Amino acid sequence: MSIVYNKMNGVKQSIRDFRPELKDSSLAQYISQLKKIQRLFGEEDFEFLEHPEPVHDMITTQGGHFTSQKNLYSAIVMYLKALNYDGQFDEPIHVYETFRNELRDQYQAEQETGIITDKQSKNFITMEELNTFIQKMKKDIKDKPQLHMVYVMFSILSRHPLRNDLAGMIYLTQKAYSKLTDAQKVERNYLVTTEGGFILLDADHKTAKTHGTIKIHIDKDTELAKVLRTYLRVMKYKGGDDIFPITPNYMSQLLIKYSDKYISKNISSTMIRKIVSSEKFLGAKEEQIEHAKQLGHSVQTENLIYIKKKQ
């Protein structure tokens, strides 16, 4: 059976029907990757996906970094599974999953070294450099709404390195938030104003099913609370407004655009997570590696077997 869907709306609906619980942001990522594959092959439909080897050759040579290649294979697998009503695509799915898993294992091995990659090192900066960059932006935000928004996002992320979950965040009073249903509370992410400052509620995030809603309390006397109050006042936002009215993908583009403009670095939310985590824990990690070596066991064994806390 041929892959007959050649309109992206049909592709989108097929995946939605197959995985109705899939987040809109995740679905958008799959569609974005499939569009990229179409561009690589210059085709209007996806019949070429029935032949994995030529696809593998194209992705290997034209698909970019291996993490980008892995994302392409993940999108292909998702789409073929959505069409695999009676097992007609079992064989190509298996082949594509093999390609994807090999790249996933390569990524995992690279991460376990704890050493930054050459690509990442070009954009990696210290916390001090990140904060200096944010202050540079602050001086230019007057009468520049987009820059002001990006400055606020960087200000939040440098303290609380979330993913691109700020995009589409709703501003509410504590009273208004309390009136939401349980379903409404997990449909969106919220910035809630309280007597003590703000609560940032990240309910719609990548690992929400496992870790639940992330709650971040921002004390009214902190610099970040001041940044938020100024932003809400200048932008004239009121309860119920979307205070970062962009998509997660566009948020990433804006972070990279302005970091490139100011410091010639591509600083995404993912890079900020690496910068902040490295600043906080790298020294402790290196110390633990040396300690485990002296005791003749691995860090994994030390964490699993020897490090305990009282009940």
C-alpha positions in Angstrom: 0.0 0.0 0.0 1.3 3.4 -0.9 1.5 6.4 1.4 -1.2 8.5 -0.2 -1.4 11.5 2.0 0.4 14.4 0.2 -1.3 17.3 2.0 0.3 18.3 5.3 -3.2 18.7 6.8 -3.8 15.0 6.1 -0.5 14.1 7.7 -1.3 16.1 10.7 -4.7 14.6 11.1 -3.3 11.1 10.7 -0.9 11.6 13.6 -3.6 13.3 15.7 -5.9 10.3 15.2 -3.2 7.9 16.0 -2.0 9.8 19.1 -4.9 12.0 20.3 -3.2 12.7 23.6 -0.2 14.2 21.8 0.5 17.8 22.8 0.0 20.4 20.1 3.7 21.5 20.5 4.9 17.9 20.0 2.6 17.5 17.0 4.0 20.7 15.5 7.5 19.4 15.9 6.7 16.2 14.0 5.1 18.2 11.2 8.1 20.5 11.1 10.5 17.6 10.7 8.3 16.0 8.0 8.3 19.2 6.1 12.1 19.3 6.3 12.2 15.7 4.9 9.9 16.8 2.0 12.3 19.7 1.2 15.3 17.4 1.3 13.7 15.1 -1.3 11.9 17.8 -3.3 8.7 15.6 -3.2 5.1 16.6 -2.7 4.1 13.2 -1.2 5.8 10.7 1.1 5.9 7.6 -1.0 9.7 7.7 -0.9 9.5 6.8 2.8 8.6 3.2 1.8 12.3 2.8 0.8 14.4 3.4 3.9 17.9 3.0 2.4 17.7 6.1 0.1 16.1 8.0 2.9 19.0 7.0 5.2 21.6 8.1 2.7 19.9 11.5 2.2 19.5 12.1 6.0 23.1 11.0 6.7 24.5 13.4 4.1 22.0 16.3 4.3 20.2 15.9 7.7 22.6 17.9 9.8 23.9 17.0 13.2 23.1 13.5 14.4 20.6 14.8 16.9 18.8 16.5 14.1 18.9 13.3 12.1 17.4 11.4 15.1 14.5 13.9 15.2 13.9 13.3 11.5 13.7 9.5 12.0 11.4 10.0 15.0 9.0 12.0 12.8 9.1 9.3 10.1 8.4 6.5 12.6 5.5 8.5 14.1 3.9 9.1 10.7 4.3 5.5 9.4 2.9 4.1 12.6 -0.1 6.4 12.2 -0.7 4.8 8.8 0.1 1.3 9.8 -3.4 0.0 10.1 -2.8 -3.6 9.1 1.0 -3.9 9.5 1.8 -2.9 5.9 4.6 -0.7 7.1 6.1 -3.0 9.8 9.3 -3.5 7.9 10.2 0.1 7.1 9.2 1.2 10.6 11.6 -1.4 12.1 14.4 -0.1 9.8 13.8 3.5 10.7 13.6 2.7 14.4 17.0 1.0 14.1 18.5 4.1 12.5 16.9 6.3 15.2 18.0 4.1 18.1 21.6 4.0 16.8 21.6 7.9 16.9 19.9 7.9 20.3 22.6 5.7 21.7 25.3 7.9 20.1 23.7 10.9 21.8 23.5 9.1 25.1 27.2 8.1 24.9 28.2 11.6 24.1 26.3 13.1 27.0 27.7 10.6 29.5 31.2 11.8 28.9 30.2 15.1 30.6 32.3 17.0 28.0 30.7 19.7 26.0 30.6 19.1 22.2 32.5 21.3 19.7 29.1 22.6 18.5 27.9 23.5 22.0 31.2 25.0 23.0 30.8 27.7 20.3 27.7 29.0 22.1 28.5 28.1 25.7 29.0 31.0 28.1 29.3 31.4 31.9 26.6 32.6 34.2 28.4 35.8 34.6 28.5 36.3 30.8 24.8 35.4 30.6 23.9 38.0 33.2 26.0 40.7 31.6 24.2 40.0 28.3 20.8 40.3 30.0 21.8 43.6 31.5 22.9 44.9 28.1 19.4 44.1 26.8 17.8 45.9 29.7 19.3 49.2 28.6 17.6 49.0 25.2 14.1 47.8 26.1 12.3 51.2 26.2 9.7 51.4 23.5 10.7 48.0 22.0 8.0 45.5 23.0 9.6 42.5 21.4 13.0 43.1 23.0 11.3 43.8 26.3 9.6 40.4 26.1 12.8 38.6 25.2 14.6 40.4 28.1 11.9 39.2 30.5 12.1 35.6 29.2 15.9 35.6 29.6 15.5 37.0 33.1 13.2 34.2 34.1 15.2 31.4 32.4 18.6 32.5 33.9 17.0 31.9 37.3 14.6 29.1 36.5 15.8 27.3 33.4 12.6 25.9 32.0 12.2 24.8 28.4 10.2 26.9 26.0 7.2 26.7 28.3 6.9 30.4 28.8 5.4 30.7 25.4 1.6 31.3 25.6 1.7 31.8 29.4 -1.4 33.3 30.9 -1.4 36.0 33.6 -4.0 35.6 36.3 -4.8 36.8 39.8 -4.7 34.2 42.6 -8.5 34.5 42.9 -9.0 33.9 39.2 -6.7 30.9 39.2 -8.5 29.3 42.1 -11.7 29.3 40.0 -10.2 27.3 37.2 -11.2 23.6 36.9 -8.5 21.0 37.4 -8.5 20.4 33.6 -8.0 24.1 32.9 -5.1 24.3 35.3 -3.1 21.7 33.3 -4.1 23.0 29.8 -1.9 26.1 30.0 0.9 27.6 31.9 0.3 30.5 34.3 1.9 33.4 36.0 -0.2 34.0 39.1 0.1 37.2 41.1 -0.2 36.8 44.9 0.3 39.0 48.0 3.8 37.5 48.3 4.8 38.1 44.7 4.2 35.6 41.9 3.8 31.9 41.4 4.9 30.5 38.0 3.0 27.3 37.2 4.4 25.2 34.5 1.8 22.5 34.0 2.1 21.9 30.2 5.7 20.7 29.9 7.6 17.8 28.4 7.7 15.7 31.5 4.4 16.7 33.1 3.0 13.2 33.2 6.0 12.1 35.3 6.7 15.2 37.4 3.5 17.1 37.4 3.1 20.8 37.6 6.3 22.8 38.3 5.6 25.5 40.8 8.1 28.4 41.2 7.6 31.0 43.9 9.0 34.4 43.1 9.2 36.6 46.2 7.9 40.2 45.8 11.1 41.7 46.9 13.3 39.9 44.4 14.8 41.5 41.3 12.8 39.1 39.1 9.5 40.2 40.7 10.4 43.8 39.9 11.2 42.8 36.3 7.8 41.1 36.0 5.8 43.9 37.5 7.5 46.4 35.2 6.8 44.3 32.2 3.1 43.8 33.0 2.7 47.5 33.6 4.5 48.7 30.5 2.8 46.2 28.3 -0.6 46.9 30.0 -1.4 43.3 30.5 -4.4 42.4 32.6 -5.7 39.2 34.1 -6.4 36.5 31.5 -3.9 37.9 28.9 -1.3 35.8 27.2 1.9 37.6 28.3 4.3 35.8 26.0 2.0 35.6 22.9 4.3 33.4 20.8 4.8 29.7 19.9 7.5 27.6 21.6 9.3 27.4 18.3 9.2 31.1 17.8 10.4 31.7 21.3 13.5 29.6 20.5 14.0 31.7 17.4 13.8 34.9 19.4 16.2 33.8 22.1 18.7 32.9 19.4 18.1 36.0 17.4 18.8 38.5 20.2 21.7 36.5 21.8 23.3 36.5 18.4 22.7 40.2 18.0 24.2 41.1 21.4 26.9 38.6 22.0 27.2 36.6 18.7 26.1 33.4 20.5 23.0 31.2 19.9 21.6 30.9 23.3 18.4 28.8 23.4 16.5 27.6 26.5 18.3 24.3 26.2 21.7 26.0 26.3 20.6 28.1 29.3 19.7 24.8 31.1 23.2 23.6 30.5 24.8 26.9 31.6 22.8 27.1 34.8 23.2 23.4 35.7 26.9 23.4 34.9 27.5 26.5 37.1 25.7 24.9 40.0 26.8 21.3 39.9 29.9 20.8 37.7 32.3 21.1 40.6 30.3 18.6 42.7 30.1 16.2 39.8 33.9 16.2 39.3 34.5 15.8 43.0 32.1 12.7 43.0 33.9 11.2 40.0 37.2 11.4 41.8 35.7 10.1 45.1 34.2 7.1 43.3 37.5 6.4 41.6 39.3 6.4 44.9 36.8 3.9 46.4 37.0 1.6 43.3 33.4 1.9 42.1 31.5 3.9 39.5 29.5 7.0 40.1 26.3 5.0 39.2 27.2 2.4 41.9 27.9 5.2 44.4 24.5 6.9 43.8 22.6 3.6 43.8 24.2 1.7 46.6 26.2 4.0 48.9 24.5 7.4 49.1 21.6 7.1 51.4 19.3 9.5 53.4 17.5 8.9 56.7 13.8 8.1 56.5 
